[in-house]
Amino acid sequence: MASKFMSDMPLAGMEAQMQQVPGFKPRKGGISVSRLELPKVQGCGSGQTEGQGDCGPPDGSSPCGSPGDGCGRFSCLLGRFTGEVGFGPFTDRVSHLEGSVGSTFRDEGHRERFQSQWRMQGNDPDRDAMCAALYLLTADQMLWGMAAQAVQPELIDFAAICIRGIDLDGYVLFHSAKDLYKGTNRLSLSELTDPELISDGTFWTVITAFLIRRYGAEVLEKERSKGC
């Protein structure tokens, strides 16, 4: 946590604002990725723009990729997200792997673990953060065995999860879940895009969680490569 040197002083508010990460908003004791305002003119992925092809909504009511509206195709949301990130190595890896994985879940075990837990969740004020974190924690059977007891309706107590002995993929999934839920920054974008550190399968799982956090749980209803 960043130190506060100007507590109880006139510049305390400015200091706190300067220490915030752009695009993040408070969540309880930490911070979480916010739903940033979408620009009105931006590509929909695969070279398309709004109103081109089948990427926009039939009635033209909202731009492609808008939370809760628009075409909602996984490939479309992925293209918009990579454009927002604007980091060359990230875009290159996404482009290289896009279309190679069909299912939203890693395997049936992942699907069953996630759906069982998601049905138990209540009306969390930030359901997208909860959904993204649960999606990642349930992706690995060993990780879920370590995390299950720390998950309650409307709360994940990450401090109670001990991941000693977990493999590298489990480590990445855990800290990505924590970053999306609490707004921490354990993993860097450069680490995420390094294929020697993070496998293709884990990379896609994390990217899917990013889209859940960015656009909502509806992402899980979409096909990864071509679905509508």
N, C-alpha and C positions, 0 to 999 in steps of 0.2 A: 504494500500500500504506500502511496506517495506521502512524504512527510508534509505537514502543514506548519509553516514558519510564521504565518501571519494570523493565527487564530486570535479572535477578540480584537482585531485591528480593522481599520477601514478598508484595507485591501484584501481582506480574507476572501470575499466573494470572487474577486478577480483571480486570486491564486487558485481557488478551487476550480474555476472555469478553465484556466490554462492547463490544469492537470488532467482534464477529461480528454478521452480519445474521440476524435471527430466521428460522428455517425453512431455514437453509443449513448445509451440512456440509463438512468439508475434502475436497478432491480434489487430491492431489499438491501442486503449488505454489500452487493457488488454492482456490476454493470453488465448489460447484455446488448447484443447486436440489435439495432433498431430497424424497423421497416423504413428505409430511407424513401424520401419522396422521389417518385420516378419521373424522369424527364419526359416531355411530351413527344420529342422526336428522337428516336434512337432505334438502331437495328434490332430485329427480332431474332437474330442468329441465322447462320447459313446464308448470309448475304441479303436477307429479306428486310424490308422496312415495314412500318405500320401501314396497313391497308393493302399490302402486297401478298399475293398468294392466299393460302388459307390460314395465315398467321393471326389475323385480327378477328374480333368477335363479329358475328353475322350482322348485328345491328349497328356496329360502329360505336357502341356506347363507351368503350374504354380502351386504352392502348393495350397491345399485346403484353402479357406478363404482369399486368396489374394485379395486386393481391385481391383475390376473390372474384375477379372478372377476367375478360379477355379469353384467348384460346386456351391457356393453361397447359399447353403441350410441354412435356419435359424438355425437349430439345430447344424449344423457344425460350423457356425460362433460363435454361443453361446458357444460351447465347447471350441473353440480356445480362445475366449475372457476370459472365466473363468480361463483357464489355465494361461493366461498372468497375470490376477489379482493375482492369487495365495493366496487368503485369505480364510481360511477354512470356516468361517460362511457364506461368500458370496457363495462359491461353494456349500455348503450344502443346502442353501435356493433355489438356482437355480435348483439343482438336485431334490429337493423335489417337486418343482412346475412345472418343465419342462413337457410339454405335456398336462397340464391341461387347457391351454387357446389356442383357435384356431385362432381367428382373430387377425390381426396385430393392428387393431384399437379397442378402448374401446367400441364404438357403432357407429351407422351410423351417428349420429350427429358429432362425432369426425372426422370421415372420410370426411364428407362434408365440415366441417370448415377448415380442413387441406388442402384438395385438392383445395378449392377455393383460399386460401391464397398462396399456393405453385405455382399455375399457374400465379400469379401476380409478382412473384419474378424474378429479372433480373439475370445477370451474376455476382453474388456475388463472390468475390475472394475466399471465403471459404464457398461454398454452403452446405457442410456437416454440418457445425456449424449452419447455418441458418435453414436447414431442421430439425435438431434435436431439436432446440429451438422451432420452429413452431409446431412441432409434440407434444411437451409437453404443450405449451401454449394453443393449441386448444383442448387438451384432456378433459378439464373441462369447461363446459359452463359458469359458474360464473367467473372463471379465465379469460377466453377469453373475456368476457364482460369488464373486467378491463384492459386488455392488447391490445385490438384491435386497439385503437387509436395510440398506440406507435409503431405499426408495419408499416414500409414503405418498398418499394422495396430496397433491399440490406441493410437494417438497422432495428434493433430493439433497441429502446431507453428505456432500462430497468429503467433508473432513472425517467422516466415519468409514470411508472406503480405503482399505489397505491393498495396494496393488503389488506388494512385494512378490517377486518371482514371475510377474507377468511378462510375456514376450513383447517384442517391439511393436507388433500390430496392436496388441491390447493396450500398450502404453499410449500409442497415438490416439486410439479410439477414446480412451479415458480422458486424456487432456483436451481433446477436441470437444468432447461432451461438456467438460467443465468450462472451457472457454466460451462456448455458445450459451451455456446456462447462466454463468456468473459474470461473464465479460472479462475474464482473465486473458492473458496473452502468453501462454506457455509455449505454443508452437508458432513458428514464423512461417510466412508464406513461402520463403525460399526453402525451408525444410520440407514443407508439404509437397513441393514440386520436385523434390529430389528422388528419383526412382531407386537410388541405392539405399535410401533410408525408409521410404514408404512404398509398399507394394501397390500395384495397379488396383487390386481389389479394395484395399483399404483406402486408397486415394478416392475411388468412386464413392465409397460409403460416406466418407467425410464430405465430399462435394454434395451428395444428396442431402446430408444433414444441414449444410449451408443453405441449400434451397428451401428446406423445410423452415428453417429459422427466418429466412428472407421473405418467402411467399406464403407460408402456412402449411398445415398438415395435409392439405389437398394434393400436395406434390406426390405423396405416396400412392395416389390413385392413378398416376400417369405412367405411361411406358417410358423407359429410359431412352430408347433410341428414336422411335417413330410414332409412339402412341398418341392418341387424342383423348 
